[in-house]
Amino acid sequence: MQHTMEKVKRPRIAVIGAGIIGLPTAVMLTKIFYKPEVTLIAEEFSPHITSDIAGAIIRPVVDNNKVGSCDSRRDEWTKVTFQHLYSLFSSPLAKTLDISLVSAYDVYEGERQDPWWKDYVLGFRHVGEEEMKVLQYPTGKNCWAYSTFMMISGSYLTWQMEQFKANGGVVVQRRLESLEEIDGVYDIIVNCTGLGSRQLVNDPEVYPVRGQAIVVKAPWIKTIFAEETEDGVLTYVFPRADSVILGGTADVGNWSTQVDPLVSKAIMERCFIYSPGLSTAEVVKEVAGLRPGRSTVRLEIDETILKKSTVIHNYGHGGLGVTFFRGCAIDAIKLVEHCLFQNGFTASSKL
Ligand SMILES: Cc1cc2nc3c(=O)[nH]c(=O)nc-3n(C[C@H](O)[C@H](O)[C@H](O)COP(=O)(O)OP(=O)(O)OC[C@H]3O[C@@H](n4cnc5c(N)ncnc54)[C@H](O)[C@@H]3O)c2cc1C
C-alpha cells in the first residue's frame, strides 16, 4: 500500500453515496474496532435516489448477466442479506422497517434451469399441474414457488440514517465532480455512488438500466408474481407493507427518468393478465429509475486513482443492489480494516 496514514489520530473515512449500498456501509464503519471518524457525502439522499425506486424483493429482478449477476461473490452476498433481513423481521424492528416475508410465484415458458438463488430463498419448489390449474395462468407456462423478503428501502434507509447520526457520523450534502476534490482529507474514501461512478471515477463499464413501475393500492394482493421472458420482457407484482408495485422494464442504455405513460399502460396490461382484479386498484404514483448496470460489481481496493487517500469501490449492483447490500457492506468493511491494519492503525491507536 503506497499511502502513509496518520497513526496517532482516529482514522478519517468518507463514504460517498447514501443509497442502499453506501449508507449501510457507513453505519457499519461507525462501529468498527478502529473507531474512525466517518463522514457520509452525497449529492442526494432518500427519498430522492434510485434505491427508493427498487421494488424491493430479495432476489434478482433483472438476472441477465449484464447487471452484476455474474459476480462469483453473489451467492454469499445474497445469503448474508437474506439472513440479515430474517433477523430484523424476527425482531421488534420489523414493523418500523416494513420488512415482510412473502410467498412468490415465478412464471416461465418451456424448460428452464433452476435459478442460482434457489437455495437462498425459503421453500423453493416446482409448482405441479394441479396447482397450476388453480392459478389459471395462461397455458404453456411453468412455475416456481418460494418465499422471500420484500422491503421498503426508504424505511430501512431512514432507520440507518438515524443510526449513523446517533453513532457520531457526519453528513454532508455535496456533489463531487472528482474524487481529487477530497484527496488527502480522508485516509480512506469508500465510493458507493452507483451509476454516478461512470462520471466520478471515469468508469465507462457502468451504464443505466432503466426501470419503470407503478405504485398502486391493492391490499388484497399478498403474493409476489414475476415473469421474465427469454427476450427480457418483465412483468411483476410486488406486495409491500404499504402498497403494491407493478412492473416493469429493463432498458439498457436509456438515461431517461421521465415516466412514459405508454410504458405504464403496457405494464398494467401485462399485470392484469395474471391478476385481473388489479384493474380496479387505485394508482398512487408512477416511477422510473436507473439501475447501475455493470458486468460485475466493483468491490475492491484502488490504490492508483488518488495520490494521498486510498479508495475502496463498492458500486455497479445493477438490478441486485437490495439483494446484495448487506453482504457487500461486510466485504467493504473487511477491505477498510485491511487498509487500516496495513497502515499501522492497530489496537494502540483505538480511542
Ligand atoms: C425500478 C427498479 C426496481 C428495482 N428493484 C430491485 C429489487 O426488487 N431488488 C433488488 O435487489 N434491486 C432492485 N433494484 C436495483 C437497486 O435499486 C439498485 O441496485 C440499488 O438501488 C443501487 O444502490 P446504490 O446505493 O448503489 O445507488 P443509489 O441508490 O443510486 O445511490 C447512489 C448515491 O450516490 C450519490 N452520488 C452519485 N454520484 C455522486 C457524486 N458525483 N457526488 C456525490 N454523490 C453522488 C447519490 O446522490 C446517491 O446518494 C431496482 C432498481 C430499479 C430502478
The ligand as an ORCA input file, in Angstrom:
! r2SCAN-3c Opt
* xyz 0 1
  C     -37.399      0.064    -10.990
  C     -36.306     -0.605    -10.173
  C     -36.609     -1.736     -9.422
  C     -35.605     -2.377     -8.683
  N     -35.959     -3.459     -7.942
  C     -34.994     -4.122     -7.234
  C     -35.338     -5.260     -6.446
  O     -36.506     -5.639     -6.355
  N     -34.325     -5.914     -5.804
  C     -33.022     -5.505     -5.868
  O     -32.161     -6.158     -5.278
  N     -32.687     -4.393     -6.566
  C     -33.624     -3.705     -7.260
  N     -33.295     -2.603     -7.999
  C     -31.875     -2.207     -8.079
  C     -31.474     -1.352     -6.899
  O     -32.397     -0.296     -6.749
  C     -30.049     -0.778     -7.119
  O     -29.135     -1.822     -7.399
  C     -29.581     -0.039     -5.889
  O     -30.539      0.927     -5.506
  C     -28.235      0.642     -6.119
  O     -27.926      1.319     -4.914
  P     -26.755      2.374     -4.828
  O     -26.670      2.789     -3.395
  O     -25.539      1.834     -5.495
  O     -27.229      3.590     -5.757
  P     -28.193      4.836     -5.486
  O     -29.399      4.477     -4.735
  O     -28.371      5.461     -6.844
  O     -27.320      5.807     -4.587
  C     -26.198      6.473     -5.120
  C     -25.773      7.562     -4.155
  O     -24.561      8.170     -4.665
  C     -24.731      9.589     -4.717
  N     -23.870     10.111     -5.778
  C     -23.775      9.682     -7.057
  N     -22.872     10.423     -7.719
  C     -22.378     11.335     -6.838
  C     -21.421     12.388     -6.903
  N     -20.757     12.642     -8.049
  N     -21.163     13.124     -5.808
  C     -21.821     12.872     -4.637
  N     -22.743     11.895     -4.508
  C     -23.011     11.141     -5.598
  C     -26.214      9.770     -4.973
  O     -26.619     11.091     -4.656
  C     -26.778      8.706     -4.012
  O     -26.775      9.195     -2.687
  C     -34.276     -1.893     -8.712
  C     -33.991     -0.730     -9.433
  C     -34.980     -0.094    -10.161
  C     -34.639      1.161    -10.918
*
